[in-house]
Amino acid sequence: MTLGSNPSAGSVISGRNQADRFLMGLLRAFADAVLLGAGTLRATPGHHWTPEHMYPDLASSFAQLRSDLGRKPRPRLVLLTSSGEVAVSHPAVAAGATIVTTSSGAANVKGRLPDSCDVIELGERGPVDLRRAVDELRERGHEVILTEGGPHVMGDLIQRDLLDEAFLTISPVVAGRDRDPRLGMVAGAEFLPSKGLWTRLLSARRHGDFLFLRYGMKKL
């Protein structure tokens, strides 16, 4: 969600609702790492995937929570890219990121990354194997991984049964497009009608006209 003149679709739909931004900050405060695709990084210039960036008024409280949980001061930003095409000038990359890519992608990004970054190589080429990526991140101590990836990352995570919970915000605004296609929550993976993915509602909260839903993921 950018703070400049070209806000993300999520920011527009939420109207920068403060309860929604608080929840996003809280989720990041609990996380060891935030996982997203390089496309999401490019689409949100100037953003930092940290709790305080989403809700600055509670920066000290988020920091105390992370300390109490034994977390590092900031969640590690993890970027997925098979090609190695990373916006290395992005401030979030400069602050430190782990690039998960293929051997060919690693060769492409070699020498361009700041010292604050590191690279995980998985396979020679093609899509990044998300299961191997998650296993590698856990071996590095990232037990709680929050994904803010786009529809293709979400689809791959769900298809591989890697998503434990989903937090969904229902906004009262009506959105639509008459020409350009808009991807939904999941892309690149088909479930219905050939197979069903049923989830379990764990909690529901209301703030004004917004609903904040938490689901446990369960594949049948």
QUIHUVEN-V455445 format. One record per residue. N is the residue number from 1. PHI is phi in whole degrees, 0 to 359 (* if undefined). PSI is psi in whole degrees, -180 to 180 (999 if undefined). OMEGA is omega in radians with two decimals (* if undefined). Layout:
BEGIN
n=<N | N>
phi=<PHI | PHI>
psi=<PSI | PSI>
omega=<OMEGA | OMEGA>
END
This chain:
BEGIN
n=<1 | 2 | 3 | 4 | 5 | 6 | 7 | 8 | 9 | 10 | 11 | 12 | 13 | 14 | 15 | 16 | 17 | 18 | 19 | 20 | 21 | 22 | 23 | 24 | 25 | 26 | 27 | 28 | 29 | 30 | 31 | 32 | 33 | 34 | 35 | 36 | 37 | 38 | 39 | 40 | 41 | 42 | 43 | 44 | 45 | 46 | 47 | 48 | 49 | 50 | 51 | 52 | 53 | 54 | 55 | 56 | 57 | 58 | 59 | 60 | 61 | 62 | 63 | 64 | 65 | 66 | 67 | 68 | 69 | 70 | 71 | 72 | 73 | 74 | 75 | 76 | 77 | 78 | 79 | 80 | 81 | 82 | 83 | 84 | 85 | 86 | 87 | 88 | 89 | 90 | 91 | 92 | 93 | 94 | 95 | 96 | 97 | 98 | 99 | 100 | 101 | 102 | 103 | 104 | 105 | 106 | 107 | 108 | 109 | 110 | 111 | 112 | 113 | 114 | 115 | 116 | 117 | 118 | 119 | 120 | 121 | 122 | 123 | 124 | 125 | 126 | 127 | 128 | 129 | 130 | 131 | 132 | 133 | 134 | 135 | 136 | 137 | 138 | 139 | 140 | 141 | 142 | 143 | 144 | 145 | 146 | 147 | 148 | 149 | 150 | 151 | 152 | 153 | 154 | 155 | 156 | 157 | 158 | 159 | 160 | 161 | 162 | 163 | 164 | 165 | 166 | 167 | 168 | 169 | 170 | 171 | 172 | 173 | 174 | 175 | 176 | 177 | 178 | 179 | 180 | 181 | 182 | 183 | 184 | 185 | 186 | 187 | 188 | 189 | 190 | 191 | 192 | 193 | 194 | 195 | 196 | 197 | 198 | 199 | 200 | 201 | 202 | 203 | 204 | 205 | 206 | 207 | 208 | 209 | 210 | 211 | 212 | 213 | 214 | 215 | 216 | 217 | 218 | 219 | 220>
phi=<* | 281 | 257 | 268 | 276 | 235 | 292 | 288 | 299 | 298 | 293 | 295 | 294 | 280 | 65 | 54 | 303 | 291 | 293 | 294 | 293 | 299 | 297 | 298 | 296 | 295 | 298 | 294 | 295 | 278 | 272 | 281 | 213 | 244 | 255 | 205 | 273 | 297 | 294 | 295 | 300 | 296 | 282 | 231 | 295 | 88 | 275 | 237 | 272 | 234 | 299 | 291 | 291 | 283 | 217 | 301 | 298 | 248 | 304 | 292 | 292 | 297 | 297 | 294 | 298 | 297 | 295 | 297 | 276 | 77 | 276 | 289 | 306 | 227 | 293 | 282 | 280 | 240 | 249 | 261 | 203 | 284 | 270 | 82 | 280 | 241 | 284 | 293 | 275 | 298 | 300 | 291 | 288 | 300 | 287 | 125 | 209 | 254 | 262 | 257 | 209 | 266 | 298 | 293 | 293 | 296 | 295 | 291 | 267 | 302 | 84 | 256 | 275 | 292 | 298 | 286 | 254 | 223 | 233 | 249 | 261 | 227 | 79 | 274 | 200 | 90 | 301 | 292 | 285 | 293 | 297 | 295 | 297 | 296 | 300 | 295 | 295 | 293 | 296 | 273 | 96 | 271 | 283 | 256 | 246 | 260 | 256 | 238 | 288 | 280 | 301 | 288 | 296 | 298 | 299 | 294 | 298 | 292 | 298 | 269 | 60 | 255 | 265 | 276 | 219 | 231 | 252 | 240 | 254 | 260 | 265 | 281 | 276 | 264 | 235 | 186 | 226 | 258 | 231 | 290 | 290 | 236 | 289 | 271 | 294 | 235 | 220 | 81 | 212 | 254 | 245 | 285 | 267 | 291 | 210 | 256 | 236 | 259 | 246 | 241 | 289 | 265 | 199 | 219 | 231 | 238 | 224 | 63 | 264 | 261 | 243 | 241 | 246 | 237 | 241 | 271 | 271 | 214 | 266 | 260>
psi=<107 | 157 | 2 | -150 | -6 | 73 | 157 | 164 | -39 | -40 | -39 | -46 | -38 | -16 | 25 | 39 | 130 | -34 | -39 | -43 | -37 | -44 | -42 | -42 | -40 | -42 | -42 | -34 | -29 | -17 | 143 | -33 | 151 | 121 | 130 | 168 | 159 | -26 | -40 | -38 | -48 | -32 | -11 | 68 | 140 | -7 | 150 | 131 | 63 | 158 | -45 | -23 | -35 | -37 | 80 | -30 | -23 | 26 | -45 | -36 | -40 | -41 | -41 | -40 | -44 | -39 | -44 | -32 | -5 | 21 | 160 | 163 | -34 | 146 | 145 | 129 | 127 | 122 | 131 | 127 | 121 | -29 | -19 | 9 | 95 | 137 | 85 | -18 | -6 | 134 | -30 | -32 | -42 | -33 | -16 | 125 | 155 | 122 | 119 | 116 | -175 | 176 | -42 | -37 | -39 | -38 | -34 | -36 | -9 | 132 | -7 | -16 | 146 | 163 | -19 | -7 | 157 | 166 | 136 | 121 | 127 | 107 | 171 | -44 | 177 | -177 | 145 | 133 | 105 | -34 | -46 | -36 | -47 | -42 | -43 | -40 | -39 | -36 | -26 | 5 | 7 | 84 | -41 | 109 | 121 | 129 | 132 | 29 | 168 | -170 | -36 | -40 | -44 | -44 | -43 | -42 | -45 | -42 | -34 | 7 | 42 | -8 | 118 | -43 | 154 | 131 | 119 | 134 | 127 | 115 | 147 | -2 | 146 | 128 | 151 | 166 | 145 | -13 | -63 | 136 | 149 | 124 | 150 | -159 | -33 | 134 | 151 | 4 | 130 | 134 | -75 | 145 | -7 | -32 | 149 | 147 | 103 | 135 | 165 | 125 | 119 | -34 | 156 | 130 | 148 | 138 | 106 | -126 | 9 | 145 | 138 | 112 | 141 | 124 | 141 | 133 | 135 | 117 | 130 | 999>
omega=<-3.08 | -3.14 | -3.09 | -3.04 | -3.11 | -3.07 | 3.13 | 3.13 | 3.13 | 3.12 | 3.12 | -3.10 | -3.13 | -3.07 | -3.07 | 3.12 | -3.02 | 3.10 | 3.11 | 3.14 | 3.07 | -3.13 | 3.10 | 3.10 | -3.14 | 3.11 | 3.11 | -3.14 | 3.14 | -2.94 | 2.95 | -3.10 | 3.05 | -3.03 | 3.07 | 3.11 | 3.14 | 3.10 | 3.08 | 3.09 | -3.13 | -3.09 | -3.09 | 3.13 | 3.11 | -3.08 | 2.99 | -3.09 | -3.13 | 3.13 | -3.05 | 3.10 | 3.14 | -3.06 | -3.03 | -3.07 | -3.12 | -3.11 | -3.11 | 3.12 | 3.08 | 3.14 | 3.12 | 3.11 | 3.13 | 3.11 | 3.13 | -3.14 | -3.11 | 3.13 | 3.00 | -3.08 | 3.14 | 3.01 | 3.14 | 3.06 | -3.13 | -3.09 | 3.09 | 3.09 | 3.11 | -3.07 | -3.05 | 3.12 | -3.09 | 3.09 | -3.01 | 3.13 | 3.13 | -3.11 | 3.11 | 3.07 | 3.11 | 3.14 | 3.11 | -3.14 | 3.01 | -3.11 | 3.10 | -3.01 | 3.09 | 3.10 | 3.11 | 3.09 | 3.12 | 3.09 | -3.13 | -3.08 | -3.09 | 3.10 | -3.12 | -3.07 | 3.02 | -3.11 | -3.13 | -3.08 | 3.00 | -3.03 | 2.99 | -3.14 | 3.13 | 3.13 | -3.08 | -3.13 | -3.11 | -3.14 | 3.09 | 3.10 | -3.05 | 3.11 | 3.10 | 3.13 | 3.14 | 3.11 | 3.14 | 3.12 | 3.12 | 3.08 | 3.11 | 3.05 | 3.12 | -3.07 | -3.12 | -3.08 | 3.09 | 3.06 | 2.99 | -3.13 | 3.14 | -3.05 | -3.12 | 3.06 | 3.13 | 3.14 | 3.14 | 3.12 | -3.12 | -3.12 | 3.14 | 3.10 | -3.11 | -3.10 | -3.11 | -3.09 | 3.08 | 3.09 | -3.07 | 3.04 | 3.07 | -3.13 | -3.13 | -3.10 | 3.08 | -3.12 | 3.11 | 3.11 | -3.13 | -3.12 | -3.06 | 3.09 | 3.10 | 3.10 | 3.09 | -3.13 | -3.07 | 3.06 | 3.10 | 3.11 | -3.12 | 3.11 | 3.06 | 0.08 | -3.03 | 3.11 | -3.06 | 3.03 | -3.09 | -3.12 | -3.11 | -3.14 | -3.12 | 3.11 | 3.08 | 3.12 | 3.12 | 3.00 | -3.05 | 3.14 | 3.13 | 3.03 | 3.13 | -3.00 | 3.09 | -3.08 | 2.93 | -3.08 | -3.11 | 3.13 | 3.12 | *>
END
